[in-house]
Amino acid sequence: MRNLVFKNMVMAAAVSLMLASCSGSSHERQVSETAASANGKAPKYIFYFVGDGMSQPQISMAEKAICDDGFRNQFSTETCDYYDLPADNKLNLRKFTTLGMATTNAENRFITCSAAAATALATGHKTTINTISMNGDRTQNLESVAEKAHKAGMKVGIVTSVSIDHATPACFYAHTEDRENYETIGKWLLKSGFDYFGGGFVKWGTYKETTLEQYLDSLEANGYTVAKGVKDFEALKPGCGKAIASVSKNFSECHDGNSLPYNIDLNEQADDNDRIPLCDFVEKGIELLYNDDKGFFLFCEGGKIDWTDHANDAVSNVYETIALDQAIAVALRFYNEHPDETLIIFTGDHECGGLTLGFAGTHYESAFELMKNQKRSFEEFGAYMRKFVKENSFEAVLQELKDNFGLGNDGPLALSPYETKRLKEAYQTSREGAQASISKEERSLFYGGYEPVTVTATTILDNKCGVEWASFSHTALPVPVYAIGCGSQLLEGYFDNTDIPKTIMKLKGWK
């Protein structure tokens, strides 16, 4: 069934891509002929949001979830009341005035990766898989809109919930042949001259030539104030010079890719210094970058949306989507104060997971209110379960699933004999590890490389909510493009992802 759904989605996306290839040139002509905003001014303040792995299904699922009072209460509990969910049960994206759709293919593959997609979104050029802002054969650097903004005298900030040197943010300031060249990307960050980096920190644990202490010294030598946790973060004020900020544990350990914690796990953090939500990084960016001279360019990525897609964890996905939407709310407040000078753009770099809002087992029924029963992300629960299954019985595992996902309770969360069988097989596979009798193909298809009990539990809960996944990987679905403000009308219609940065460049008159 999963394979059939996935094939149908890919076929639909192929048709979409053909249609886009016919309309892309007309959109580019429209931008060329109207290389200014509706009021005749270029935007002075530009916000560029990207939801990694995010298309319309992820947006619709999050909005449906917050309509349920039980889920809203649980969300507030798990996220330490850091967020103020919209009273009208609508995401802040709904306030945008322009809607478009964009295709996402890479230069050499129909289904893109984040590096190729981000290169397109940053530079306006297609490139090959895993390439960071270079042309397809990796012989030439491609200048990003952020670099052009910096060159034009604008203040520039980069924010993300994953590591700051991950593929998507890296494409806005770095150039390298492979996204895994983290140390090279870290060196590009040092010499970028950008004013603000916030969210995750560099993956210094992968560096071969530079220690953490040496990298911190290099940041200081290049004029950066380093904020390690809440107190340092709050101390950053306008006039402090260039700054880079992350949660405190990213400077002492390499955990979960040196990213921000999953939002559903904020209460799991032992230290307040590890509880800075994405929206606060955007708000701090505005505070540090704001100037009445040449304006600013602020990029923000919700990177862990993609990670929850890969793991087929719908509830954690909703938490991450809402977190990004709350960051967008900060930009909207700024827009309301500067409506004639501000442009806000949101898009996804690609869809991931083949998310479907519907499940054969529930027919036409959905039960998003059941999402309130999940208490931890696949990452936190999976790390715990890897050890737990080695030391405990299947009955003890079922109790953990009841406590953390509600599975096994009465009513709609009751486990059917088939679901119990799936969990028992996952338990055996996890317990036996590499010695399990399951084939490599079956392990990949059923568990996608994740802890078997955990991914089976999230899948069962998702299905009970009326949600299904087609893949553990990216898909070729087109992505929505939302925009509001100065020049936003140029992003209406159906076009390619490369047209988004081209529109920004032409609005600003950048070559």
C-alpha positions in Angstrom: 0.0 0.0 0.0 2.8 2.4 0.9 4.5 1.8 -2.4 1.3 2.3 -4.4 0.6 5.6 -2.6 4.1 6.8 -3.2 4.0 5.9 -6.9 0.8 7.8 -7.4 2.3 10.9 -5.7 5.4 10.8 -7.9 3.3 10.5 -11.0 1.2 13.5 -10.0 4.3 15.5 -9.2 5.7 14.6 -12.7 2.7 16.1 -14.3 3.1 19.2 -12.1 6.7 19.5 -13.2 5.8 19.4 -16.9 3.2 22.1 -16.3 5.7 24.3 -14.4 8.3 24.0 -17.2 5.7 25.5 -19.5 4.8 28.4 -17.2 8.2 29.2 -15.7 9.3 31.5 -18.5 6.1 33.5 -18.4 6.6 34.1 -14.7 10.2 35.2 -15.3 8.9 37.7 -17.9 6.4 39.0 -15.4 9.1 39.6 -12.8 11.4 41.3 -15.4 8.7 43.7 -16.5 7.7 44.5 -13.0 11.1 44.7 -11.2 9.6 46.8 -8.4 7.0 46.5 -5.8 3.4 47.7 -6.2 4.2 51.0 -4.5 7.3 51.5 -6.6 9.7 50.7 -3.8 12.0 47.8 -3.3 11.7 46.0 0.0 14.0 47.3 2.7 13.5 44.5 5.1 13.3 40.9 3.8 12.4 37.8 5.7 13.0 34.5 4.0 11.5 31.5 5.8 12.0 27.9 4.7 10.3 24.8 6.1 12.6 22.0 5.4 10.7 18.9 4.2 7.5 20.9 4.2 4.6 21.1 1.8 0.9 21.8 2.1 0.1 18.5 3.9 2.4 19.4 6.8 0.8 22.9 7.0 -2.8 21.5 6.9 -2.0 18.9 9.5 -0.6 21.4 12.0 -3.6 23.7 11.6 -6.0 20.9 12.0 -4.2 19.8 15.2 -4.4 23.2 16.9 -8.2 23.2 16.4 -8.4 20.6 19.2 -8.4 22.0 22.8 -6.8 18.9 24.1 -3.9 19.1 21.8 -3.5 22.8 22.4 -3.3 22.2 26.1 -0.8 19.4 25.6 1.3 21.5 23.3 1.5 24.3 25.8 2.5 21.9 28.5 5.3 20.2 26.5 6.7 23.5 25.2 6.8 25.3 28.6 4.3 27.9 27.4 6.9 29.4 25.1 4.3 29.9 22.3 1.1 31.8 22.0 -1.1 29.8 19.7 -3.5 31.8 17.5 -6.9 32.2 19.1 -8.7 31.7 15.8 -7.1 28.2 15.3 -5.4 29.3 12.1 -1.7 29.4 11.4 0.0 32.8 10.9 0.7 31.7 7.3 -3.0 32.3 6.7 -2.4 36.0 7.0 -0.2 36.1 3.9 -1.8 37.7 0.9 -0.1 35.9 -2.0 0.0 32.1 -2.7 2.1 30.4 -5.3 3.4 26.9 -5.9 7.0 25.9 -6.9 8.6 22.8 -8.3 11.7 21.5 -6.6 13.7 19.1 -8.9 17.5 19.2 -8.8 19.7 19.5 -11.9 20.4 15.8 -12.0 17.5 14.2 -10.1 13.8 14.5 -10.1 13.6 14.2 -6.3 15.9 16.7 -4.8 18.1 16.8 -1.7 18.2 19.7 0.7 21.6 21.0 -0.7 20.4 21.2 -4.3 17.0 22.6 -3.2 18.6 25.3 -1.0 21.1 26.2 -3.7 18.1 26.9 -6.0 16.3 28.9 -3.2 19.5 30.8 -2.3 21.0 31.5 -5.7 18.3 31.1 -8.4 20.3 28.3 -10.1 19.8 24.6 -10.2 22.6 22.3 -9.1 23.5 18.7 -8.5 22.7 16.6 -5.5 24.7 17.4 -2.3 26.3 20.5 -3.8 26.4 23.7 -1.7 25.9 26.9 -3.8 28.1 25.8 -6.7 27.2 25.0 -10.3 26.3 21.5 -11.3 29.9 20.3 -12.1 31.2 22.1 -9.0 33.6 24.4 -10.9 32.0 27.8 -10.0 30.6 29.4 -6.9 27.1 30.8 -7.1 26.4 34.0 -5.2 23.4 33.8 -2.8 20.7 36.5 -2.2 22.2 36.8 1.4 25.6 37.4 0.0 24.2 40.0 -2.4 22.4 41.7 0.4 25.6 41.8 2.5 27.4 43.3 -0.5 24.7 45.9 -0.9 25.2 47.0 2.8 22.2 45.3 4.3 22.5 43.6 7.7 22.3 39.8 7.2 21.1 37.1 9.7 20.8 33.3 9.4 18.6 31.3 11.8 17.8 27.6 11.9 16.6 24.9 14.2 19.3 22.5 13.0 23.0 23.0 12.9 24.0 26.3 11.4 26.2 24.5 8.9 23.5 22.2 7.7 22.8 22.1 4.0 20.0 24.6 3.9 21.4 27.5 5.9 24.9 26.8 4.5 23.8 27.5 1.0 23.2 31.1 1.9 26.8 31.8 2.9 29.1 28.8 1.9 30.3 27.2 -1.3 31.6 23.6 -1.3 31.4 20.4 -3.3 29.6 18.3 -0.7 27.2 19.2 2.1 29.2 16.9 4.4 32.2 19.2 4.3 31.2 20.7 7.6 34.6 22.1 8.5 34.8 23.9 5.2 31.3 25.3 5.7 32.4 26.5 9.2 35.3 28.4 7.6 32.9 30.0 5.1 30.8 31.1 8.1 33.8 32.8 9.7 34.6 34.8 6.5 31.0 35.5 5.5 30.9 38.8 7.4 27.2 38.2 8.1 26.0 40.0 11.2 24.0 37.3 13.0 23.8 33.5 13.2 21.2 31.9 15.6 19.8 28.5 16.5 21.9 25.4 16.1 25.7 25.6 16.3 28.4 24.2 13.9 29.0 20.5 14.0 32.4 20.9 15.5 32.5 17.2 16.5 33.1 16.3 12.8 36.1 18.7 12.4 39.4 17.1 11.8 41.8 20.1 11.8 40.1 22.4 14.3 39.0 21.9 17.9 36.0 23.6 19.5 38.3 26.0 21.4 40.1 26.9 18.2 36.9 27.5 16.4 35.6 29.7 19.2 38.8 31.7 19.1 38.4 32.1 15.3 34.8 33.4 15.8 36.1 36.0 18.3 39.0 36.9 16.0 36.4 37.6 13.2 34.4 39.9 15.5 31.7 37.6 16.7 30.3 37.6 20.2 29.3 34.0 21.1 26.1 33.5 23.2 26.0 30.2 25.0 22.5 29.8 26.4 19.8 32.1 27.7 21.8 34.6 29.8 24.3 35.2 27.0 21.5 35.4 24.5 19.5 37.9 26.4 22.6 40.0 26.9 23.0 40.5 23.1 22.0 44.1 22.4 22.1 46.4 19.3 25.6 47.7 19.0 27.3 44.5 20.3 28.7 43.8 16.8 28.4 40.5 15.0 26.9 37.6 17.0 26.4 33.9 16.9 24.0 32.3 19.4 22.9 28.8 20.3 21.7 26.7 23.3 24.4 25.9 25.9 24.7 22.1 25.4 25.9 22.6 21.8 29.1 24.0 23.1 29.9 21.0 25.3 28.6 18.0 23.5 27.7 16.9 20.0 24.1 15.7 20.4 21.4 15.4 17.7 23.5 17.3 15.2 24.2 20.3 17.4 20.6 21.5 16.7 17.9 23.0 18.9 15.9 20.5 20.9 12.7 19.2 19.3 9.8 21.4 20.5 7.9 18.5 22.0 11.0 17.8 24.1 11.5 21.3 25.5 10.4 20.1 29.0 12.9 17.2 28.7 15.8 19.7 28.8 17.6 19.7 32.1 18.8 23.3 31.9 16.9 26.5 31.0 19.9 27.4 28.8 18.8 24.7 26.4 15.3 26.2 26.1 15.4 28.9 23.5 12.6 28.6 20.9 13.1 29.4 17.2 10.9 32.5 17.4 13.2 34.0 20.0 16.1 33.7 17.6 14.1 35.5 15.0 13.1 38.2 17.4 16.7 38.6 18.5 17.7 38.8 14.9 15.3 41.7 14.3 16.7 43.5 17.4 20.3 43.2 16.3 19.8 43.7 12.6 17.3 46.5 12.5 18.6 49.8 11.1 17.0 52.7 9.3 19.7 52.9 6.7 19.9 50.0 4.2 17.7 47.5 6.0 18.2 43.8 6.6 17.9 40.3 5.2 16.9 37.6 7.7 16.7 33.9 6.7 15.1 31.4 9.0 14.7 27.6 8.5 12.5 25.2 10.4 15.0 22.3 9.8 13.6 19.7 12.1 10.3 19.5 10.2 12.3 17.5 7.7 13.8 15.2 10.4 10.4 14.4 11.8 9.2 13.7 8.2 12.0 11.2 7.7 11.1 9.5 10.9 7.4 9.4 10.1 6.6 11.2 13.4 3.5 13.3 12.7 3.0 14.7 16.2 6.6 15.9 16.5 6.2 17.3 13.0 3.2 19.4 14.1 5.2 20.8 17.0 8.0 21.8 14.7 5.6 23.3 12.1 3.9 25.4 14.8 7.4 26.5 16.1 8.2 27.8 12.6 4.8 29.4 12.3 5.4 31.2 15.6 8.7 32.5 14.2 6.7 33.8 11.2 4.4 35.6 13.7 7.4 37.6 14.9 8.1 38.7 11.3 4.4 39.6 10.8 4.5 41.9 13.8 7.5 43.7 12.3 5.6 43.8 8.9 2.6 45.4 10.6 4.9 48.2 11.8 6.7 48.6 8.4 4.1 47.4 5.8 5.4 49.5 2.9 9.0 48.4 3.4 8.8 44.7 4.3 8.7 41.5 2.3 8.1 38.2 3.9 8.4 34.9 1.9 7.8 31.4 3.1 8.3 28.2 1.2 9.4 24.6 1.6 12.6 23.2 0.0 10.9 19.9 -0.8 8.3 17.6 0.7 9.5 14.7 2.8 7.8 11.5 3.9 4.9 11.5 1.4 2.6 12.7 4.1 -1.1 11.9 3.3 -4.0 13.3 5.4 -6.0 10.2 5.2 -5.6 6.5 6.0 -7.2 3.5 4.5 -7.9 1.9 7.9 -9.9 4.9 9.1 -11.6 5.4 5.7 -12.9 9.0 5.6 -12.4 9.6 9.3 -9.7 11.7 11.1 -9.0 11.9 14.8 -6.3 14.6 15.2 -7.3 15.0 18.9 -5.4 11.7 19.5 -2.2 13.6 18.9 -2.3 14.9 22.4 -1.3 11.5 23.7 2.3 11.6 22.4 4.7 13.0 25.0 8.1 12.7 23.4 9.8 12.9 20.0 11.0 9.9 18.1 14.6 11.1 18.9 14.2 11.2 22.7 12.0 8.1 23.0 14.1 6.1 20.4 17.3 6.8 22.4 15.6 5.6 25.5 14.0 2.5 23.9 17.3 1.3 22.3 18.5 0.4 25.8 15.2 -0.4 27.3 14.4 -3.3 24.9 17.6 -5.0 25.7 16.8 -5.2 29.4 13.0 -5.5 29.6 10.1 -7.7 28.4 7.7 -7.0 25.7 5.0 -6.3 28.3 7.2 -3.6 29.9 7.6 -2.1 26.4 3.8 -2.0 25.9 3.5 -0.1 29.2 6.1 2.5 28.0 4.0 2.9 24.8 0.9 3.4 26.9 2.7 6.0 29.0 4.3 7.9 26.1 1.8 7.5 23.2 -1.4 6.4 24.8 -1.3 3.2 22.8 -3.1 0.4 24.5 -5.6 2.5 26.3 -9.3 1.9 25.8 -11.3 3.3 22.9 -9.6 4.5 19.7 -6.1 3.9 21.2 -6.7 0.2 21.9 -4.2 -2.0 20.1 -5.6 -4.5 17.6 -4.1 -8.0 17.4 -2.4 -6.9 14.1 -0.9 -3.8 15.7 0.3 -5.8 18.7 1.9 -8.2 16.3 3.7 -5.4 14.5 5.0 -4.1 17.8 6.2 -7.5 18.9 8.1 -7.9 15.6 9.6 -4.5 16.0 10.6 -5.4 19.6 12.3 -8.6 18.5 14.1 -6.7 15.7 15.3 -4.0 18.0 16.3 -6.5 20.7 18.3 -8.6 18.4 20.0 -5.7 16.6 22.2 -6.7 13.7 21.5 -10.4 14.4 17.8 -10.0 13.7 16.5 -12.4 11.0 14.8 -9.5 9.1 16.3 -8.7 5.7 18.0 -5.4 5.0 15.2 -4.6 2.5 12.5 -5.3 5.1 14.3 -3.3 7.8 14.6 -0.3 5.4 10.9 -0.6 4.3 9.4 -1.1 7.7 11.7 1.0 9.9 13.7 3.4 7.7 16.8 3.1 9.8 15.1 4.3 13.0 14.6 2.4 16.3 12.0 -0.2 15.3 9.6 0.0 18.3 9.6 3.8 18.2 8.9 4.2 14.4 6.2 1.5 14.6 4.6 3.3 17.6 4.5 6.7 15.8 3.1 5.0 12.7 0.3 3.3 14.6 -0.6 6.5 16.4 -0.5 8.5 13.2 -2.7 6.0 11.5 -5.2 6.1 14.3 -5.3 9.9 13.8 -6.0 9.3 10.1 -2.6 10.1 8.8 -0.3 8.0 6.6 3.2 8.2 5.2 4.4 6.9 1.8 8.2 7.1 2.4 11.0 7.7 4.8 12.6 9.9 2.2 12.0 13.1 0.1 9.3 13.3 -2.6 8.9 15.4 -5.7 5.7 17.1 -4.6 5.6 20.8 -5.4 5.7 23.2 -2.4 3.6 26.2 -1.6 5.0 29.7 -1.6 3.4 32.2 0.7 4.3 35.9 0.6 3.1 39.2 2.0 4.3 42.8 1.7 6.4 44.8 -0.7 6.6 43.0 -4.1 4.8 39.9 -2.8 2.3 39.9 -5.8 5.2 38.7 -8.0 5.2 35.4 -6.3 1.7 34.4 -7.3 1.2 31.4 -9.7 3.0 28.2 -10.6 6.8 28.4 -11.1 10.1 26.9 -10.2 11.9 27.3 -6.9 14.7 29.2 -8.6 12.2 32.0 -9.4 11.9 32.9 -5.7 15.5 34.3 -5.3 15.4 35.8 -8.8 12.3 37.7 -7.7 14.1 39.1 -4.7 17.2 40.0 -6.8 15.1 41.8 -9.4 13.1 43.7 -6.8 16.3 44.9 -5.3 18.0 45.5 -8.6 20.8 43.0 -7.9 22.7 41.5 -10.8 
